[in-house]
Amino acid sequence: MASTTCVAGIDLGGTKLRIALVTPRGRIAAAGTWPTDTHGGPDAVVAQMAAGVRDMRQRAGIVAEDLKAAGAGAPGPLNIRTGVTSTLPNLPGWEDYPLRERLSAALACPVALGNDANVAALGEHRFGAGRGVKHMAMVTLGTGVGGGVVVDGRMLEGTLGAAGEIGHVVVQVGGRPCGCGRRGCLEAYAGGHGLERSAAALLASDPRGPSSELGRQSVAAGGPTTRILGLAARAGDPLALQVFDEATTHLAAGLVTLVHLFNPELVLIGGGLTALRDLYVDPACELARTLVFPLHARGLRFGYAALGENMGALGAAALALDMIG
């Protein structure tokens, strides 16, 4: 391969889009982030992806013919055999959308697809904190909750490429509605939107709500956000701390399920909500450790992803690199 050969890695999220151009050796030649065009629909997002890749090529001085392939991670179930999305809970309007076909046409190169959390797990296993680990699971905490599993050094795909959906494990039967259309999913309690919904409900039902630190900051911001939740909790606000206590319990339940099903040696946590690790992620990991079978606890490690904001894009690039050999 020529030294200018590269692939594009595209990490499609519910709120932001991260694109990286990556060399065959895993070096990032250029990378950028944009707010996801959630209002324009899937065709607008595909156009946004193509424009982002062009911008990155120009920044890196790479001509179109040296872009050999692209990989993309989508935030929800999709059929990797057909390249069609199923339901993306945090991106309405993507039901039965031919993402691979449309993106391949827009980029004029072959495209490989994966669930965003599976792709993130692949990135960490190939380039990050999971290198050299044979049995690994990963949980991504962002707008939603995702997961990926590596078994005997290989990504677990499932029949249609939809394995590892830890965010849609039911942790409370008949519980809170989830963006996927079901009830009681882990994502509805432990993802960013879930935390914000918990805070809003608590503020509305608790007499201390309007006068609390969380309430005052939420009014100023037009509603509770995960950032405000973190600030209020670290200031000792009891309502914010209650939100995180409840999220800790639900996240621990999901982690126990993951560990009992796949018996990994390493569970990595990644995503934007790891900024709140001291408030509910670390406590959830410690609680999960006390709840798993002693056999599963032997040698079990919990850790954090090492690739930061490039985790998903690098994993998507790994899909593309595998495609071109």
N, C-alpha and C positions, 0 to 999 in steps of 0.2 A: 504494500500500500504506500502511496505517496505520503509525504509528511503532512500535507494539507488535508488529507482525508479526515472526515469527522462524521459524527452522528448528532442528531438533536434529541435531547431528553426533555420531555414536557410533563410537568406536574400540574394537573388541573385540579384546583381546589374550589370549594364552595365560595370563597371570598377572594382568592388570589391565584394567579397563574405564574408559575416559575418555569423558565426555559433556560437550558444550558446547552452549549455546543461542546461536545466531548470528543477527545482524540481516542484512538484505539487503545492507548495505555491508561485511559481513565483520567487524563488531565483536562480540566475545564478551560476551554479557549475563550469563552465569553458566556456571561449569564445575566439575566435580568428578570424583574418581577413586575407584573401589572395587576391591577384590580380585575377580577373576572367580570366580564360583561354578562351579568346574570339576567338582565332585562331584555337583551336582544335575541335570546334563544340560542340553540346550538349552532346554527349556521354562522351567527355573529361571532361566537367563541372560536369556531374553526378559523374564521378569517383573522381573528385576533392572534391565534396561534401562528398562522402563516406569516403575518406581519412581524410578530416577535422573532421568529426564526430568521427572517430577512434582516431585521435590525441587528441580530447577533452575528450573522454572517458578515455584514458590512463592518461591524465593529472589529471582528477578528481578521478581516481581510481574506475571507474564504469565498471562493466562487461557487455558484449554484451546483455545478457538476461534481464538486468535491463533497457535497452532502449526500452520503450514501444511503442513509436510512434514518428513520425517526422512531422513537418509542414514546408512548404516552400512558400515564396513569390517570384513571378516571375515578372520581369519588363515589363509588357504589358498584353494585353488581353489573357485570357485562359478560357477554359470551365471547371469549377470546377466540373461539373457532370461527365465528361469523363476523366478529368485529362490530357487533351491534350492542348498544347499551340497553340495559333493562330498566331499572329505576335508580336515578341518582337523587337520594333523599334531599340533598341540599342544593340541587340544581333542577328546579321544576321545568317540565317540558322536554326532557331528554328520553322519554319512553320510546323504545324501539328505534333509536336513532343510529344510522349506519356510520358511526364515527370513523372507523378505519378507512372506509371507502372515501368519505368526504375529505378527511385529513390527508390521505395519500394523494388525492387529486390536487389539493391545494398546495402541497409541498413538492409534488412531482418526484416522489420517492416512495419506496415501500415503508409501511408503518406496522409496528408491533404494539399491541395493546395489553394492558393489565389493570387490575384493580389498584387504586393508588396505594393502599396499605401493603398489598403484596409487593408492589413495585418498590416501595420504601424499604421493605424487609430485604428484598434482593439487593438494593443499593448498599445497605449496611452490611450484608453478608459478603458482598463482593469487594467493597471498598472501605468499609467502616468498622464499627465496634464488633461486628460478628465474624470478621475474617478468621478462618480456621476452625470455626465452630460447626460441628456436624448436626446438632439438634438445637434449633433456635426458634423462638416465637417473638413476635413484635406486636406492640400495640401503639397505634398512633392516636394522639389526643389533639384534636383541633376543633374546627366547627362541628365535626362529628367524631365518631370513634371507628377506627379501622384496625385490621389485624392481618398478619401474614405469618406463615409457618414454614420453616426449613427442616426437612427430614432427610437424614443421611446426606447432607450437603446439597440437597436439591429443593427448589421451591415447590411446595405442595400446591397444585393447581386445582384439583378436583375435575369432575367430568366436563364442566364448561368453563373452567378457570375461575370459579367463584368460591373457592375454599378460603377459610380463614376469616369469615365475617363475624368476628367477635363482637363488633358493635351492635349486631342484631341478635345476639343471644338474649333471651328473655330473662331479666333479673327480677321482674315483678309481674306475675300473671295478671292480666287485666289492668295493668298500670297506665302510666301516662302515654298519650298518643305520640308516636314517633313519626319523623318525616317520611319513613318508608311506607307508612300506611297501616302498620301494625301497632300493638300496644306493649308497653313494658320493656322495650329494648334498652340495653345498656347505654346506647348513644343518647337516648332521651333523658338520661340522668347525669352522665359523666362527660358528655361532649360540651363544647362551648355554648351552643344554643340551649342545651339542657341545663347547664349551670345558670344561665341568664333567666330561663323560665322558672327555675326553682327560686331564684332571688325575687323575681317579680311577684310570684305567688305568696311568698313569705311576707314581703312588704305590704301586700294588699290585705293579708289576714291577721297580721300581728299589730296590736295597738302601738308598739314601739316603732313600727315601720317608718312613718314619715319623719319622726324626730331622731332616728338612728343615724349614725355616720353613713351607713350604706344608703339610707333613704335620702339624705341631703345630697350626697354626691350623684345619686341616680336622677333626682329631679333636675339638677344642673345639666346632666348629660342627656336628658330625654329618655332615660331608662337605665336599668342596671346592665353593665357590661362585665366581661371577665376581668378587665383591667381594674375597674372600680371595685369589683368583688375582692380582688387581691389586695388592693390598697386598704379597703375597709377592714378586711380580716387581719392584716398585719398591724392595724391600729387598734385591734382588740374588739372590733364591733361584734356583738354576740350573734346578730342575725347572719352576717357574712360567715362567721365561723360555723353556724348551724348548717348553712348551705354546703360548706366543704365537708363537714362531718357526714352528712347524708351521701354526698358524692363518693367519699372514701369507702363507705360500706358497699355501695353498688359496684364501684370499680374493683374492689377486692373480690366480690362475687364473680365478676367476669374473669379476673386473673386466675382464680381457683379453677374455674371451668377449663380455661386454656391449659393450665398445668396438668390437670388430671387427664385431659384428652390426649395431649401430645408429649408429656413427660420431657420437656426441653431441659437442656443444661443451662440455657441463658434465656431470659425474657428481657427484651429491650423495650424501653418506652421512648417514643419520639413525638414530634409535633409541637405546635406553638404553645400548648397548655403546659408543657414541661417548665415554663417560666413560673408555674404555680406548684412546683414539685414539693416544696416544703409544706404546703397547705393541705394537699390531698393525695398527691401521687406517691411520695415516700410513705406516708401512713398507710395507704392502700396496699403497697407492696409488703410492708411489715405485717399487716393484718392477714394478707393472703398467705404469707409464710406460716403463720400459726394455724391456718385452716386446712392446708393441704395434707394429704397422707404423709406420714414420716418417710416412707419409701421415696415419694416424689420430691421431698424436701432435701434429700441427700445430694449434695453438690449443686443444688439449684442456686443460680445467681440472678439477681435483678440488676439492670443497669440502664444507662441512657444512650440513645443514639449519638453518634460522633460526627455525623456529616452536616448537622445544622440545617439551614434552609435549602441546601442542595441535595438533601437525602432522596427526595422523590424524583428529582430530575436526573440524578446519577443512576438511580435504579431503572428509570425509563430508558436512559442511554444504554444501560447494560442489556436490556431487551433488544435494542437496536443492534448493538455490537454482536450479540449472539446470532442475530438474523443474518448478518453479513459474514460471519465466521472470522 
